[in-house]
Each structure stands twice: as structure tokens, then as C-alpha cells.
Amino acid sequence: MAAHLEPEILIVDEVLAVGDASFQKKCLGKMKDVSNREHRTVLFVSHNMAAIQALCQRGLLLDQGRLTDDGPALDVTRRYLEASNEIATSDVSERTDREGDGSVRLTAAIVSAADGSALITSGSRLRIVLEYEAASPVRRLNAVIGLYTDAGLGSTASTARRRASCPPCCRPAAASPARPPRST
């Protein structure tokens, strides 16, 4: 038996985090229809700031389950992105929002244009240097790197693996006790 429901409030939680572009486009269209044509409330939960700005009039910002901001969606998303940028550009060695057991600790992440130019443009090659401290020699290090646009959209993700093929400066065996191992 199938039931057809028409709720007054539709809750959509991170629907744009899955599916291909076509699926996401259909979801956005349906949410607009439900909200505009059918005059129902859509509670849209997302980290996609561009979609929030396009779909929503009002924005609520939650942090650790607590309401921290409420206002026009454009203003709330702007404040969220500004706060995120402050965290992202802070000295990584001084961050307190880390997870894990501390056996390997990221101390710096440096992104630059591979050709040495001052400007990174779309399509240009990047050089990413990760510096870390380790409690003991690291034989295998996996790093996952996500890149995001100003609107908070994930543009790519990559996994870099470094093993014994690292340059001599990066191998745990080459590090002295005074200088922690580094990965590039």
C-alpha cells in the first residue's frame, strides 16, 4: 500500500551531499516548487552556501547543536564563511579543534602555485607542503585534502600517500631527535 503525503513542513538534510549534478539539480527544483508553488515550509540543512543563498530567505546557524545566528540567509552564510575563513587561515599548530590521539600532529599546511607565481588560478598546478610532528617514525602517511570555493562548495578531494619512496628529507629514519619528520 502506498501513501501520498503532503506535509506542511518538508525537512531536507544534506541532500546535495550525495548524487550527481543531475540529481542535485532535480532536488533543488523540487524544493523550490514545494516552497514557492505549493506554499509549504522547507527546512533545508546544508553546508552548501551557494544553494542556501539561492533557495532560502532566512538562515539559522547551529554550532554544536546551539543556535548561534539567525537572520537573512545571505547575511548568515556570509558570517559563516567569514568565521570559517578565519579558522582555515589560522596557525594550524595553535588550533584547539583537533581530533585524534596526537601521535601525528600537523604543524603547517602551505599551498602555493607550482610554478612559483604569486597567483593561483583555476586549472593551475598546486604545490602543497604538509609539515608534521610524530611521536615515533611514520612509515606510511595518508593525507586527504579537500578544496573549497568561497561559497563553501567542495571542488575536489585527493588522497596523497607517502611511503619509503619519500625524498630523504622526509623519511622518518633521516630525522634527528631535534627535528621532527616532515612530509612534502
CNS distance restraints for C-alpha pairs under 8 A (distance, minus, plus):
assign (resid   7 and name CA) (resid  40 and name CA) 7.79 0.50 0.50
assign (resid   8 and name CA) (resid  40 and name CA) 5.28 0.50 0.50
assign (resid   8 and name CA) (resid  41 and name CA) 6.25 0.50 0.50
assign (resid   9 and name CA) (resid  40 and name CA) 6.05 0.50 0.50
assign (resid   9 and name CA) (resid  41 and name CA) 4.71 0.50 0.50
assign (resid   9 and name CA) (resid  42 and name CA) 5.73 0.50 0.50
assign (resid   9 and name CA) (resid  43 and name CA) 7.07 0.50 0.50
assign (resid  10 and name CA) (resid  40 and name CA) 7.48 0.50 0.50
assign (resid  10 and name CA) (resid  41 and name CA) 6.22 0.50 0.50
assign (resid  10 and name CA) (resid  42 and name CA) 4.74 0.50 0.50
assign (resid  10 and name CA) (resid  43 and name CA) 6.07 0.50 0.50
assign (resid  11 and name CA) (resid  42 and name CA) 5.89 0.50 0.50
assign (resid  11 and name CA) (resid  43 and name CA) 4.68 0.50 0.50
assign (resid  11 and name CA) (resid  44 and name CA) 6.19 0.50 0.50
assign (resid  11 and name CA) (resid  45 and name CA) 7.76 0.50 0.50
assign (resid  12 and name CA) (resid  42 and name CA) 7.17 0.50 0.50
assign (resid  12 and name CA) (resid  43 and name CA) 6.07 0.50 0.50
assign (resid  12 and name CA) (resid  44 and name CA) 4.94 0.50 0.50
assign (resid  12 and name CA) (resid  45 and name CA) 6.03 0.50 0.50
assign (resid  13 and name CA) (resid  44 and name CA) 6.16 0.50 0.50
assign (resid  13 and name CA) (resid  45 and name CA) 4.57 0.50 0.50
assign (resid  13 and name CA) (resid  46 and name CA) 6.48 0.50 0.50
assign (resid  14 and name CA) (resid  18 and name CA) 7.84 0.50 0.50
assign (resid  14 and name CA) (resid  44 and name CA) 7.72 0.50 0.50
assign (resid  14 and name CA) (resid  45 and name CA) 5.57 0.50 0.50
assign (resid  14 and name CA) (resid  46 and name CA) 4.82 0.50 0.50
assign (resid  14 and name CA) (resid  47 and name CA) 7.39 0.50 0.50
assign (resid  15 and name CA) (resid  24 and name CA) 7.57 0.50 0.50
assign (resid  15 and name CA) (resid  27 and name CA) 7.57 0.50 0.50
assign (resid  15 and name CA) (resid  46 and name CA) 7.68 0.50 0.50
assign (resid  16 and name CA) (resid  24 and name CA) 5.51 0.50 0.50
assign (resid  16 and name CA) (resid  27 and name CA) 7.70 0.50 0.50
assign (resid  16 and name CA) (resid  46 and name CA) 7.49 0.50 0.50
assign (resid  16 and name CA) (resid  48 and name CA) 7.65 0.50 0.50
assign (resid  18 and name CA) (resid  24 and name CA) 7.74 0.50 0.50
assign (resid  19 and name CA) (resid  23 and name CA) 5.62 0.50 0.50
assign (resid  19 and name CA) (resid  24 and name CA) 6.41 0.50 0.50
assign (resid  20 and name CA) (resid  24 and name CA) 6.29 0.50 0.50
assign (resid  21 and name CA) (resid  25 and name CA) 6.06 0.50 0.50
assign (resid  22 and name CA) (resid  26 and name CA) 6.31 0.50 0.50
assign (resid  23 and name CA) (resid  27 and name CA) 6.26 0.50 0.50
assign (resid  24 and name CA) (resid  28 and name CA) 6.21 0.50 0.50
assign (resid  25 and name CA) (resid  29 and name CA) 6.19 0.50 0.50
assign (resid  26 and name CA) (resid  30 and name CA) 6.15 0.50 0.50
assign (resid  27 and name CA) (resid  31 and name CA) 6.18 0.50 0.50
assign (resid  28 and name CA) (resid  32 and name CA) 6.26 0.50 0.50
assign (resid  28 and name CA) (resid  51 and name CA) 8.00 0.50 0.50
assign (resid  28 and name CA) (resid  55 and name CA) 7.86 0.50 0.50
assign (resid  29 and name CA) (resid  33 and name CA) 6.21 0.50 0.50
assign (resid  30 and name CA) (resid  34 and name CA) 6.11 0.50 0.50
assign (resid  31 and name CA) (resid  35 and name CA) 6.09 0.50 0.50
assign (resid  31 and name CA) (resid  42 and name CA) 7.00 0.50 0.50
assign (resid  32 and name CA) (resid  36 and name CA) 5.74 0.50 0.50
assign (resid  32 and name CA) (resid  37 and name CA) 7.68 0.50 0.50
assign (resid  32 and name CA) (resid  55 and name CA) 6.81 0.50 0.50
assign (resid  33 and name CA) (resid  37 and name CA) 5.10 0.50 0.50
assign (resid  33 and name CA) (resid  38 and name CA) 6.45 0.50 0.50
assign (resid  34 and name CA) (resid  38 and name CA) 4.88 0.50 0.50
assign (resid  34 and name CA) (resid  39 and name CA) 6.45 0.50 0.50
assign (resid  34 and name CA) (resid  40 and name CA) 5.87 0.50 0.50
assign (resid  34 and name CA) (resid  41 and name CA) 7.71 0.50 0.50
assign (resid  34 and name CA) (resid  42 and name CA) 7.45 0.50 0.50
assign (resid  35 and name CA) (resid  39 and name CA) 5.08 0.50 0.50
assign (resid  35 and name CA) (resid  40 and name CA) 4.98 0.50 0.50
assign (resid  35 and name CA) (resid  41 and name CA) 5.81 0.50 0.50
assign (resid  35 and name CA) (resid  42 and name CA) 6.14 0.50 0.50
assign (resid  36 and name CA) (resid  40 and name CA) 7.49 0.50 0.50
assign (resid  44 and name CA) (resid  52 and name CA) 7.69 0.50 0.50
assign (resid  46 and name CA) (resid  52 and name CA) 7.23 0.50 0.50
assign (resid  47 and name CA) (resid 152 and name CA) 7.03 0.50 0.50
assign (resid  47 and name CA) (resid 153 and name CA) 7.97 0.50 0.50
assign (resid  48 and name CA) (resid  52 and name CA) 6.37 0.50 0.50
assign (resid  48 and name CA) (resid 151 and name CA) 7.24 0.50 0.50
assign (resid  48 and name CA) (resid 152 and name CA) 5.94 0.50 0.50
assign (resid  48 and name CA) (resid 153 and name CA) 5.76 0.50 0.50
assign (resid  49 and name CA) (resid  53 and name CA) 6.08 0.50 0.50
assign (resid  49 and name CA) (resid  77 and name CA) 6.15 0.50 0.50
assign (resid  49 and name CA) (resid 151 and name CA) 5.26 0.50 0.50
assign (resid  49 and name CA) (resid 152 and name CA) 5.71 0.50 0.50
assign (resid  49 and name CA) (resid 153 and name CA) 7.13 0.50 0.50
assign (resid  50 and name CA) (resid  54 and name CA) 6.18 0.50 0.50
assign (resid  50 and name CA) (resid 151 and name CA) 5.55 0.50 0.50
assign (resid  50 and name CA) (resid 152 and name CA) 7.47 0.50 0.50
assign (resid  50 and name CA) (resid 153 and name CA) 7.44 0.50 0.50
assign (resid  51 and name CA) (resid  55 and name CA) 5.96 0.50 0.50
assign (resid  52 and name CA) (resid  56 and name CA) 5.41 0.50 0.50
assign (resid  52 and name CA) (resid  59 and name CA) 7.89 0.50 0.50
assign (resid  52 and name CA) (resid  73 and name CA) 6.93 0.50 0.50
assign (resid  52 and name CA) (resid  77 and name CA) 7.76 0.50 0.50
assign (resid  53 and name CA) (resid  57 and name CA) 7.58 0.50 0.50
assign (resid  53 and name CA) (resid  73 and name CA) 5.94 0.50 0.50
assign (resid  53 and name CA) (resid  74 and name CA) 5.60 0.50 0.50
assign (resid  53 and name CA) (resid  77 and name CA) 7.33 0.50 0.50
assign (resid  56 and name CA) (resid  73 and name CA) 5.99 0.50 0.50
assign (resid  57 and name CA) (resid  72 and name CA) 5.83 0.50 0.50
assign (resid  57 and name CA) (resid  73 and name CA) 5.32 0.50 0.50
assign (resid  57 and name CA) (resid  74 and name CA) 7.77 0.50 0.50
assign (resid  58 and name CA) (resid  70 and name CA) 7.43 0.50 0.50
assign (resid  58 and name CA) (resid  71 and name CA) 5.64 0.50 0.50
assign (resid  58 and name CA) (resid  72 and name CA) 4.51 0.50 0.50
assign (resid  58 and name CA) (resid  73 and name CA) 4.50 0.50 0.50
assign (resid  59 and name CA) (resid  69 and name CA) 7.81 0.50 0.50
assign (resid  59 and name CA) (resid  70 and name CA) 5.77 0.50 0.50
assign (resid  59 and name CA) (resid  71 and name CA) 5.55 0.50 0.50
assign (resid  59 and name CA) (resid  72 and name CA) 5.69 0.50 0.50
assign (resid  59 and name CA) (resid  73 and name CA) 4.07 0.50 0.50
assign (resid  59 and name CA) (resid  74 and name CA) 7.65 0.50 0.50
assign (resid  59 and name CA) (resid  76 and name CA) 5.79 0.50 0.50
assign (resid  59 and name CA) (resid  77 and name CA) 7.37 0.50 0.50
assign (resid  60 and name CA) (resid  67 and name CA) 6.98 0.50 0.50
assign (resid  60 and name CA) (resid  68 and name CA) 7.70 0.50 0.50
assign (resid  60 and name CA) (resid  69 and name CA) 5.67 0.50 0.50
assign (resid  60 and name CA) (resid  70 and name CA) 4.59 0.50 0.50
assign (resid  60 and name CA) (resid  71 and name CA) 6.80 0.50 0.50
assign (resid  60 and name CA) (resid  73 and name CA) 7.63 0.50 0.50
assign (resid  60 and name CA) (resid  76 and name CA) 7.06 0.50 0.50
assign (resid  61 and name CA) (resid  67 and name CA) 5.84 0.50 0.50
assign (resid  61 and name CA) (resid  68 and name CA) 5.59 0.50 0.50
assign (resid  61 and name CA) (resid  69 and name CA) 4.91 0.50 0.50
assign (resid  61 and name CA) (resid  70 and name CA) 6.45 0.50 0.50
assign (resid  61 and name CA) (resid  76 and name CA) 7.00 0.50 0.50
assign (resid  61 and name CA) (resid  80 and name CA) 7.67 0.50 0.50
assign (resid  62 and name CA) (resid  66 and name CA) 5.16 0.50 0.50
assign (resid  62 and name CA) (resid  67 and name CA) 4.53 0.50 0.50
assign (resid  62 and name CA) (resid  68 and name CA) 5.63 0.50 0.50
assign (resid  62 and name CA) (resid  69 and name CA) 7.22 0.50 0.50
assign (resid  63 and name CA) (resid  67 and name CA) 6.52 0.50 0.50
assign (resid  63 and name CA) (resid  68 and name CA) 6.44 0.50 0.50
assign (resid  69 and name CA) (resid  76 and name CA) 6.57 0.50 0.50
assign (resid  70 and name CA) (resid  76 and name CA) 6.72 0.50 0.50
assign (resid  71 and name CA) (resid  75 and name CA) 6.76 0.50 0.50
assign (resid  71 and name CA) (resid  76 and name CA) 6.07 0.50 0.50
assign (resid  72 and name CA) (resid  76 and name CA) 6.24 0.50 0.50
assign (resid  73 and name CA) (resid  77 and name CA) 5.98 0.50 0.50
assign (resid  74 and name CA) (resid  78 and name CA) 6.11 0.50 0.50
assign (resid  75 and name CA) (resid  79 and name CA) 6.25 0.50 0.50
assign (resid  76 and name CA) (resid  80 and name CA) 6.14 0.50 0.50
assign (resid  77 and name CA) (resid  81 and name CA) 6.10 0.50 0.50
assign (resid  78 and name CA) (resid  82 and name CA) 6.16 0.50 0.50
assign (resid  79 and name CA) (resid  83 and name CA) 6.17 0.50 0.50
assign (resid  80 and name CA) (resid  84 and name CA) 6.09 0.50 0.50
assign (resid  81 and name CA) (resid  85 and name CA) 5.98 0.50 0.50
assign (resid  81 and name CA) (resid 150 and name CA) 7.46 0.50 0.50
assign (resid  81 and name CA) (resid 151 and name CA) 7.27 0.50 0.50
assign (resid  81 and name CA) (resid 152 and name CA) 7.23 0.50 0.50
assign (resid  82 and name CA) (resid  86 and name CA) 6.32 0.50 0.50
assign (resid  83 and name CA) (resid  87 and name CA) 6.45 0.50 0.50
assign (resid  84 and name CA) (resid  88 and name CA) 6.07 0.50 0.50
assign (resid  85 and name CA) (resid  89 and name CA) 6.00 0.50 0.50
assign (resid  86 and name CA) (resid  90 and name CA) 6.05 0.50 0.50
assign (resid  90 and name CA) (resid  94 and name CA) 7.78 0.50 0.50
assign (resid  90 and name CA) (resid  95 and name CA) 7.47 0.50 0.50
assign (resid  91 and name CA) (resid  95 and name CA) 6.82 0.50 0.50
assign (resid  91 and name CA) (resid 108 and name CA) 7.48 0.50 0.50
assign (resid  92 and name CA) (resid 106 and name CA) 7.15 0.50 0.50
assign (resid  92 and name CA) (resid 107 and name CA) 5.86 0.50 0.50
assign (resid  92 and name CA) (resid 108 and name CA) 5.84 0.50 0.50
assign (resid  92 and name CA) (resid 109 and name CA) 7.50 0.50 0.50
assign (resid  93 and name CA) (resid 106 and name CA) 6.94 0.50 0.50
assign (resid  93 and name CA) (resid 107 and name CA) 4.68 0.50 0.50
assign (resid  93 and name CA) (resid 108 and name CA) 6.71 0.50 0.50
assign (resid 103 and name CA) (resid 134 and name CA) 5.66 0.50 0.50
assign (resid 103 and name CA) (resid 135 and name CA) 5.15 0.50 0.50
assign (resid 103 and name CA) (resid 136 and name CA) 7.50 0.50 0.50
assign (resid 104 and name CA) (resid 132 and name CA) 6.73 0.50 0.50
assign (resid 104 and name CA) (resid 133 and name CA) 5.76 0.50 0.50
assign (resid 104 and name CA) (resid 134 and name CA) 4.40 0.50 0.50
assign (resid 104 and name CA) (resid 135 and name CA) 6.51 0.50 0.50
assign (resid 105 and name CA) (resid 132 and name CA) 5.37 0.50 0.50
assign (resid 105 and name CA) (resid 133 and name CA) 5.17 0.50 0.50
assign (resid 105 and name CA) (resid 134 and name CA) 6.30 0.50 0.50
assign (resid 106 and name CA) (resid 130 and name CA) 7.16 0.50 0.50
assign (resid 106 and name CA) (resid 131 and name CA) 5.99 0.50 0.50
assign (resid 106 and name CA) (resid 132 and name CA) 4.26 0.50 0.50
assign (resid 106 and name CA) (resid 133 and name CA) 6.49 0.50 0.50
assign (resid 107 and name CA) (resid 130 and name CA) 7.71 0.50 0.50
assign (resid 107 and name CA) (resid 131 and name CA) 5.43 0.50 0.50
assign (resid 107 and name CA) (resid 132 and name CA) 4.93 0.50 0.50
assign (resid 107 and name CA) (resid 133 and name CA) 6.77 0.50 0.50
assign (resid 108 and name CA) (resid 129 and name CA) 7.82 0.50 0.50
assign (resid 108 and name CA) (resid 130 and name CA) 5.77 0.50 0.50
assign (resid 108 and name CA) (resid 131 and name CA) 4.94 0.50 0.50
assign (resid 108 and name CA) (resid 132 and name CA) 6.85 0.50 0.50
assign (resid 109 and name CA) (resid 128 and name CA) 7.07 0.50 0.50
assign (resid 109 and name CA) (resid 129 and name CA) 5.75 0.50 0.50
assign (resid 109 and name CA) (resid 130 and name CA) 4.65 0.50 0.50
assign (resid 109 and name CA) (resid 131 and name CA) 6.42 0.50 0.50
assign (resid 110 and name CA) (resid 127 and name CA) 8.00 0.50 0.50
assign (resid 110 and name CA) (resid 128 and name CA) 5.67 0.50 0.50
assign (resid 110 and name CA) (resid 129 and name CA) 5.08 0.50 0.50
assign (resid 110 and name CA) (resid 130 and name CA) 6.52 0.50 0.50
assign (resid 111 and name CA) (resid 126 and name CA) 6.83 0.50 0.50
assign (resid 111 and name CA) (resid 127 and name CA) 5.80 0.50 0.50
assign (resid 111 and name CA) (resid 128 and name CA) 4.65 0.50 0.50
assign (resid 111 and name CA) (resid 129 and name CA) 6.58 0.50 0.50
assign (resid 112 and name CA) (resid 116 and name CA) 7.07 0.50 0.50
assign (resid 112 and name CA) (resid 118 and name CA) 7.71 0.50 0.50
assign (resid 112 and name CA) (resid 120 and name CA) 7.15 0.50 0.50
assign (resid 112 and name CA) (resid 126 and name CA) 5.85 0.50 0.50
assign (resid 112 and name CA) (resid 127 and name CA) 5.25 0.50 0.50
assign (resid 112 and name CA) (resid 128 and name CA) 6.59 0.50 0.50
assign (resid 113 and name CA) (resid 117 and name CA) 5.79 0.50 0.50
assign (resid 113 and name CA) (resid 118 and name CA) 6.95 0.50 0.50
assign (resid 113 and name CA) (resid 119 and name CA) 6.77 0.50 0.50
assign (resid 113 and name CA) (resid 120 and name CA) 5.45 0.50 0.50
assign (resid 113 and name CA) (resid 124 and name CA) 7.17 0.50 0.50
assign (resid 113 and name CA) (resid 125 and name CA) 6.23 0.50 0.50
assign (resid 113 and name CA) (resid 126 and name CA) 4.77 0.50 0.50
assign (resid 113 and name CA) (resid 127 and name CA) 5.81 0.50 0.50
assign (resid 114 and name CA) (resid 124 and name CA) 7.82 0.50 0.50
assign (resid 114 and name CA) (resid 125 and name CA) 5.39 0.50 0.50
assign (resid 114 and name CA) (resid 126 and name CA) 4.77 0.50 0.50
assign (resid 114 and name CA) (resid 127 and name CA) 4.80 0.50 0.50
assign (resid 115 and name CA) (resid 125 and name CA) 7.58 0.50 0.50
assign (resid 120 and name CA) (resid 124 and name CA) 6.41 0.50 0.50
assign (resid 120 and name CA) (resid 126 and name CA) 7.67 0.50 0.50
assign (resid 128 and name CA) (resid 184 and name CA) 7.04 0.50 0.50
assign (resid 129 and name CA) (resid 183 and name CA) 7.00 0.50 0.50
assign (resid 129 and name CA) (resid 184 and name CA) 4.60 0.50 0.50
assign (resid 130 and name CA) (resid 182 and name CA) 7.28 0.50 0.50
assign (resid 130 and name CA) (resid 183 and name CA) 5.64 0.50 0.50
assign (resid 130 and name CA) (resid 184 and name CA) 5.55 0.50 0.50
assign (resid 131 and name CA) (resid 181 and name CA) 7.95 0.50 0.50
assign (resid 131 and name CA) (resid 182 and name CA) 4.99 0.50 0.50
assign (resid 131 and name CA) (resid 183 and name CA) 5.65 0.50 0.50
assign (resid 131 and name CA) (resid 184 and name CA) 7.15 0.50 0.50
assign (resid 132 and name CA) (resid 180 and name CA) 7.23 0.50 0.50
assign (resid 132 and name CA) (resid 181 and name CA) 6.70 0.50 0.50
assign (resid 132 and name CA) (resid 182 and name CA) 5.53 0.50 0.50
assign (resid 132 and name CA) (resid 183 and name CA) 7.00 0.50 0.50
assign (resid 133 and name CA) (resid 180 and name CA) 5.17 0.50 0.50
assign (resid 133 and name CA) (resid 181 and name CA) 6.19 0.50 0.50
assign (resid 133 and name CA) (resid 182 and name CA) 7.16 0.50 0.50
assign (resid 134 and name CA) (resid 138 and name CA) 7.06 0.50 0.50
assign (resid 134 and name CA) (resid 180 and name CA) 6.50 0.50 0.50
assign (resid 134 and name CA) (resid 181 and name CA) 6.82 0.50 0.50
assign (resid 137 and name CA) (resid 172 and name CA) 4.89 0.50 0.50
assign (resid 137 and name CA) (resid 173 and name CA) 7.00 0.50 0.50
assign (resid 137 and name CA) (resid 181 and name CA) 7.56 0.50 0.50
assign (resid 138 and name CA) (resid 172 and name CA) 5.88 0.50 0.50
assign (resid 139 and name CA) (resid 163 and name CA) 5.90 0.50 0.50
assign (resid 139 and name CA) (resid 164 and name CA) 6.72 0.50 0.50
assign (resid 139 and name CA) (resid 171 and name CA) 7.91 0.50 0.50
assign (resid 139 and name CA) (resid 172 and name CA) 7.06 0.50 0.50
assign (resid 140 and name CA) (resid 161 and name CA) 7.18 0.50 0.50
assign (resid 140 and name CA) (resid 162 and name CA) 5.88 0.50 0.50
assign (resid 140 and name CA) (resid 163 and name CA) 4.86 0.50 0.50
assign (resid 140 and name CA) (resid 164 and name CA) 7.67 0.50 0.50
assign (resid 141 and name CA) (resid 161 and name CA) 5.85 0.50 0.50
assign (resid 141 and name CA) (resid 162 and name CA) 5.44 0.50 0.50
assign (resid 141 and name CA) (resid 163 and name CA) 6.82 0.50 0.50
assign (resid 142 and name CA) (resid 159 and name CA) 6.71 0.50 0.50
assign (resid 142 and name CA) (resid 160 and name CA) 5.82 0.50 0.50
assign (resid 142 and name CA) (resid 161 and name CA) 4.73 0.50 0.50
assign (resid 142 and name CA) (resid 162 and name CA) 6.72 0.50 0.50
assign (resid 143 and name CA) (resid 159 and name CA) 5.58 0.50 0.50
assign (resid 143 and name CA) (resid 160 and name CA) 5.23 0.50 0.50
assign (resid 143 and name CA) (resid 161 and name CA) 6.55 0.50 0.50
assign (resid 144 and name CA) (resid 157 and name CA) 6.92 0.50 0.50
assign (resid 144 and name CA) (resid 158 and name CA) 5.62 0.50 0.50
assign (resid 144 and name CA) (resid 159 and name CA) 4.49 0.50 0.50
assign (resid 144 and name CA) (resid 160 and name CA) 6.48 0.50 0.50
assign (resid 145 and name CA) (resid 157 and name CA) 5.49 0.50 0.50
assign (resid 145 and name CA) (resid 158 and name CA) 5.30 0.50 0.50
assign (resid 145 and name CA) (resid 159 and name CA) 6.43 0.50 0.50
assign (resid 145 and name CA) (resid 160 and name CA) 7.98 0.50 0.50
assign (resid 146 and name CA) (resid 154 and name CA) 6.82 0.50 0.50
assign (resid 146 and name CA) (resid 155 and name CA) 7.56 0.50 0.50
assign (resid 146 and name CA) (resid 156 and name CA) 5.86 0.50 0.50
assign (resid 146 and name CA) (resid 157 and name CA) 4.37 0.50 0.50
assign (resid 146 and name CA) (resid 158 and name CA) 6.67 0.50 0.50
assign (resid 147 and name CA) (resid 154 and name CA) 5.81 0.50 0.50
assign (resid 147 and name CA) (resid 155 and name CA) 5.63 0.50 0.50
assign (resid 147 and name CA) (resid 156 and name CA) 5.55 0.50 0.50
assign (resid 147 and name CA) (resid 157 and name CA) 6.44 0.50 0.50
assign (resid 148 and name CA) (resid 152 and name CA) 5.44 0.50 0.50
assign (resid 148 and name CA) (resid 153 and name CA) 5.18 0.50 0.50
assign (resid 148 and name CA) (resid 154 and name CA) 4.39 0.50 0.50
assign (resid 148 and name CA) (resid 155 and name CA) 5.45 0.50 0.50
assign (resid 148 and name CA) (resid 156 and name CA) 7.50 0.50 0.50
assign (resid 149 and name CA) (resid 153 and name CA) 5.24 0.50 0.50
assign (resid 149 and name CA) (resid 154 and name CA) 6.62 0.50 0.50
assign (resid 149 and name CA) (resid 155 and name CA) 6.79 0.50 0.50
assign (resid 162 and name CA) (resid 166 and name CA) 6.12 0.50 0.50
assign (resid 162 and name CA) (resid 183 and name CA) 7.85 0.50 0.50
assign (resid 164 and name CA) (resid 171 and name CA) 6.68 0.50 0.50
assign (resid 166 and name CA) (resid 170 and name CA) 5.76 0.50 0.50
assign (resid 166 and name CA) (resid 171 and name CA) 5.96 0.50 0.50
assign (resid 166 and name CA) (resid 183 and name CA) 7.86 0.50 0.50
assign (resid 167 and name CA) (resid 171 and name CA) 6.68 0.50 0.50
assign (resid 168 and name CA) (resid 174 and name CA) 6.46 0.50 0.50
assign (resid 169 and name CA) (resid 174 and name CA) 6.38 0.50 0.50
assign (resid 169 and name CA) (resid 175 and name CA) 7.35 0.50 0.50
assign (resid 169 and name CA) (resid 181 and name CA) 7.85 0.50 0.50
assign (resid 169 and name CA) (resid 182 and name CA) 7.27 0.50 0.50
assign (resid 170 and name CA) (resid 174 and name CA) 7.19 0.50 0.50
assign (resid 170 and name CA) (resid 175 and name CA) 7.60 0.50 0.50
assign (resid 170 and name CA) (resid 181 and name CA) 5.96 0.50 0.50
assign (resid 170 and name CA) (resid 182 and name CA) 5.04 0.50 0.50
assign (resid 170 and name CA) (resid 183 and name CA) 5.16 0.50 0.50
assign (resid 170 and name CA) (resid 184 and name CA) 7.16 0.50 0.50
assign (resid 171 and name CA) (resid 175 and name CA) 6.92 0.50 0.50
assign (resid 171 and name CA) (resid 181 and name CA) 6.80 0.50 0.50
assign (resid 171 and name CA) (resid 182 and name CA) 7.71 0.50 0.50
assign (resid 172 and name CA) (resid 181 and name CA) 5.43 0.50 0.50
assign (resid 174 and name CA) (resid 181 and name CA) 7.83 0.50 0.50
assign (resid 175 and name CA) (resid 179 and name CA) 6.08 0.50 0.50
assign (resid 175 and name CA) (resid 180 and name CA) 6.12 0.50 0.50
assign (resid 175 and name CA) (resid 181 and name CA) 5.36 0.50 0.50
assign (resid 176 and name CA) (resid 180 and name CA) 6.96 0.50 0.50
